[in-house]
Amino acid sequence: MNPGWYYCQGDPPNTLRYWNGRQWVGAPQYPAAQQSPAQHPGMQQPGVAHSSDIQLPGIGTLADPGLRLVARLIDVVILGCASYAINSLIGIFAADRAIAGISTNGFNGVVDAFSTFGVMMMVSAVVAVGLGMAYEVGCTMHFGATPGKLMFGFRIVDEHGKSPLTWQPAIVRWILFGMLILVARMPIVGFIGALGLLVLSILGLVLILTSPKRQAPWDVLAKTYVIMKGTNTNATAP
């Protein structure tokens, strides 16, 4: 079918939607009587998507920025709950060891307790990084996106529009967060990592809202895009 305005099955009656020769673009529109699509106010020029429906050739329709933020918050909550549960177990173990040491060895037990807590903090940092890697990288490689994004029908694709990602771009996409999380869990310098995470998150939000391709810093680094499921035939994730 040639590019043009047609009725799309499933749309409201008497509406038209633009077909670009490969897929439907934008939302259904009500044409005015005896007016061409280009003349009708509120209808798109042929081949031009609404500002909310950005199309990248060979990639797909970019995900809505607001919904991307909601999806990220869902992922943060899921990861936060899992991390809290694991760190609680580590904290209970460390506290039991410390109390037992103090009751047995007195002052020397206090010194040992500080040493134990230091070791447990490092263990907690490694667990946090491992958990984040398993969640972000694992889900992206096997399902095409994290659970938060999957809830909204999003897929993460590479520069060729392929999904799921291979391990290289999946790790590169997450590595900035991984390094900052590790630093944030370390004694003394932890505030640097926490500040870095805050700055990276704010910068990512600004770029997703303002950049033409809605790429956050980690997307630029890994050459990835977040798109709507079904808008690119190369994205084969379920």
N, C-alpha and C positions, 0 to 999 in steps of 0.2 A: 504494500500500500504506500502510495506516495505521501510525502510530508504534507500536512494540512490539518484543517479542523474537521473532526468527525465526532459522531456519537460513540461513546465508550460504554460497552455493556456493563451494567451495574451502577452507572451514574444516574442522577435524577432525570426524569423525562425532559425533553426539549433542551438539553444542554449539549455543549460541544467541548471537546478536549483536544489539545494539540498533539498530533502524532508526528514525531521528528524523522520517521522512516525506520526507526528501530524500536522505539518504546514511547509510551504516553508521557507527556511532560506537563507539569503543573496541575491545577485543579480544574474541575468542570466549570464552564462559563455559560451564562444565558445570553445568546446573541440578540441584538436589537433588530427589529424588522427592517429588511432591505438595507442592511449595513454589512460591510465586509468586516472580517475579524480585526483588521488593522484600524478601521474607523471606530469600532465600538469601544467606548470608554470602559475601562475595567477589564478588557481582554488583552492577552499578550500579543506582541508581535510574533509572527511565525518564527520558531526556532529559539525564542528567548524565554527562559524559565522565570517564574516569579523569584523575587529576591530570597524567599524562604526555601525555594527548591533549586539549589545550585547543582547543575549537572556538569560533570567532568567527563569528556569523551574517553571511553575505555575504562573508566573508573566506576561511575554510577552516580546516584543522587546522594549528596552529602547529608549527613545526619543533622537534625535540628540542634542548634547550640544549647538551647534551654534544656532539652531532653537529655543531651549529653551530660550536662551538669547534674541532673537528677540521677542519671545512671551511675555517674561517678560517686555520688553521695551514697547510693545503695551499696556499691562495692566497698566503700570506706567503712560502712556500718558492718557489713559481713566480715571483712578482714579485722575490724576492730574487736568484734565479739570473739572471733577465733583467737586473736592475739591475747585478749584479756583472759580467756579461759586458760590458755597455755601458761601465760606469765603468772597467773594465780597459783597454779600448781608448782611452778618453779619457786615462787616466793614462799609458799608453805614449806617446801622442802628446805629452803635456805634458813627459814626461821627456826624450824625444828633442829637443824644442825647447830645453829648458833646458840639456842637455849640449852641444848645438851652440852655443848662445849663449855659455856659459862658456868653451868651448875657443876661440872666436873673439874674444870681447871682454873676457875676463878678469873684473875686478871689475864692470864695467858689465853683463857677462853674468849675474852673480849677481843683480843688481837686476832685470834683465829676467826671470830665472827665477822670482823671487817673484811678479812681475806676471803671468807666464804661468800659474802655479799658481792664483793668485787668480781669474783669468778662467775657468780650467778648472773650478774649484769651483762657480762660478756656472752654468756650462754643465751640470755634473753635476746641480745642483739642478733646473734647468729640465727636463732629461731625466728625472729621477726623477718629477717632478710629471706630465709628459706621459705617461710610461709608466704611472703609476698611474691616470691619468684614462682612458687608452685601455683599460686592463684592467678597471677597476671599472665605469666609466660605459658604455663600449662593450659589454661583455658583458651588463650588466644591461639595456641598451636593446634589444639584438639577440637575446639568448638567454633573458632572464628571470632570470638569475643569473650569478655568477662560476663558473669551472670547478670550484672546490672545492665549492660548493653544488650544482652540477649533478650531481656524483658521488654525492650522497646523495639526489637526487630533490627538492631544495628549489627553490622559486620565490620571488622577491621581488615582492610585489604592493603596489599603492597602497591608499589608504583605502577605495576602492570594490571592492577585490579584483581589479583588472585588472593583467595582466602580458602582455608586457614593459612596463616603465615608459616614460613619455615622458621627454624630455631634462631637463625641470625637476626632477622629484623625483629622477632619477638623479644629477644634478649636486649637488643639495642634500644628498643622502645621503652624498656623498663629500667635500664641500667642507671639512669639518673636518680630515680626514686630509690633504687636499691642501695646505692652508695650513700645517699643522704640519710636513709633510715638507719644504716649501720653507724654512721657518725652520731646521729641523734641519740642512740642508745648507749654511747660511750660516756664514761665519767669525765667530768671537767669540760670537755669540748662538745658535750651533747647539745648545748644551746645553738652551736653553729649549724649542726645538722637540722635542728628544728626550724631555725630561721631560713635555712636553704629550702626546706620543704614548703614553707609558707610562701616564699618568693616564687618558687617554681610553680606552685599551684595558682597563684594570682596571675603570673605571666601566662600560664596556659589558658586560663579563663579569658583573659584579654584577647589573646591571639585567636582563640576559637570563635569569639564574638566578632572580631574585626578583620581577620585575614581573609583574603579572597577564597582560599581553599580550606578554611576552617581547620588549620593544622596547628596543634599545640607544639611546644618545643620538642617533645618526644616523638611526635609525628614527623617533624622536619628531620630530626636526627635519623630516624629509621626509614624515612621515605614511605610513610603509611598514611592512609585516609580512613575515616570512619564514615560508612555509607549505610543507606537503608538496604535491608535484605531484599533480594530479588531484582535490584536495579542494575546488576551486572552479572552476565552469564559466567564470568570467570570465578565468581565467589561461590564455591561449591560447599561451603559449610552448611550443616543441617539447620 
